[in-house]
Every structure is written in C-alpha cells, then in structure tokens.
Amino acid sequence: MATSQGNDQGKNSQKDDSQTGQKSGGSKRGFAAMDEEQQREIASKGGQAAHQKGTAHEFDSEEARRAGQKGGEAVSRDREHMAEIGRKGGESRQSANREEGGKSSSASRGGSSEQHAKAGKQSHKNDEK
C-alpha cells in the first residue's frame, strides 16, 4: 500500500509542475538558469576560443548570401509582418514629405525638378511618330 501512495504522490507532483508551466523533474539548472546576459558572455567566450583554436565556422560570401536569402524568405512568408513593415515605410515617407514643407512628390524620388524636367524631355514617350 505504501508503494501506491508513493506513486500517487509522484503523479500529483507532476501535475503541479505542469500547472506552474515548469517541466517535471525540477527547476532549471546550469546554463538554462542563468539570465540572458550571463548566457551571452559564456557563449561569446566559447566563440572566441573556437576562433583562436581555428575550429570556428566562417561563412564565405556565397554561403552568407544563401543564409540571408533563406532568412528573408522565411520572414516574407509572414504577411502580417510584411504589411506592418510597409505601413511603417509609408508613414515614414509621408512624415518626411511633410517636414520638407509639402514640396512636389518628385523630390521624394530623388533629383532636382530640373533633372526631372530634362528626363521627361528625353523620354521616348514624348516622341512623335
């Protein structure tokens, strides 16, 4: 009978752990128990040691390009996130135009109004056939 009580107590303690959001088996220990700053310091020292030893991985430009591309693709799948980025960009552009004192919209595209006029004259759209 004592063993069944022991098993019941074990089950109860696991229930309690799951209710508190902690994994059964106790609290965090070691590296996981440290705050983020301590973890970063230790990880940084490990990275430095690997570089000194010559065993650290270093990206070449092609590998870095592929990694960046994969990250960009992953981020762009989040449509809500991309919409938020677009909104912020639009708001930033609007506020920049307001600060310029309401100058023409061509100023936000770069170049002076004279340069825009010259480009318009050179455009093939204006050629008569």
N, C-alpha and C positions, 0 to 999 in steps of 0.2 A: 504494500500500500504506500509505503514511503516513496517508492520509485515513481508511482503515478503522480504523486504530489509534486515531485521534483520536475517531472515532465510538464505538468500544468504550469508550474512557475516559469519554466523556460518559455513556454508558449506565450504567457502573459507578458514577459519581458520583451519578447519580440514584437508583440502588439504595441506595447508602449513606445518602443523605438520607432515603429512605423508611423505612429501618431505624431511624434515630435519631428518627423522628417529626417531622422538620422538612420543610417544603415544599421542593421542589427550587428552586434559584435563590438559595440562601444563607440567612443568618440574618436574624432580624427587624431592621428598621431603623426609625429615626424614632420616631413615636408608639407603635408596637407594641412597641418595645424598652424603653420606659420602664416603671418599676414603676407599680402602680395609683395610688399617692399622687400621683405626678407627673402622670399622666393626668387625675386628678380636678381637680388645681389648674388645669391648662390648660383643661379643659372648663368649669370654673367661671368662669374669666376670659372665655371665649367667651360664656357665657350672660349674664354681667353686661354685656358690651359690646353684645349684641343688645338687652337691655332699655334700655340708655342710648340706643341708636340708634333704638329704637321698632320694631324688626323681630321682636322675640321673640313667640312664640305664647303667649297666655294663655288658659287654659281658663275658659269661663263655667261656671256651676253645673250646667247640663244636660249639657254636654259632659263635665265631670268625673264626673258621676253615671254616664253611659254607659260611660266608660272603666273606672270602678271595677266596674261590673256585669260587663263583659267579663272583667276580671281575676278576679273571683270565680267566674264560670262556668268559666273555664279551670282554676282551682285545684281547684274542686269535682269536676272530672272524674277527678282522681287519687284513687281510692277509698282507696288505702293511706294517703295523706297525710291524708285526712279522718278515717280510722279512728284514726290517731295523735293527731290533734287531740282527738277525742272521748275517747280514753283519758286524755290529759293533763288534760282538763277534769274527768273523773270522779275521777281521783286527787287533783286539787286540792280538789274538793268534799269528798271523804272526809277528807282531812287537815284541812280547815277544821272539819269537824264533830267530829273527834277533839280538836282544840285547844279547842273550845267546851266540852269536858267531857262529851260524849255527850248534849247537850240534844236535845229532840224534833226530829223531822225537819221540823216546821212552821217552826221557827226558820230553817232554811236557805231557806225560801220567802219570807221577809220578813214583818215584822209580829210583834206580840206574841201570846202564846197567848190573851189576852183578845180581841184583834181577830179571831183565827181562830174563836173560840167565837161571837162576835157574828155573823160572816159565816155560820157554819153555821146559826144560828137564823134568819137572814134568807133562807136558801136555799129555793128553790121545791121542792127535792127533799123537804123535810120537811113540805110542806103536805099535809094530808089532804083528800081529795075527798069 
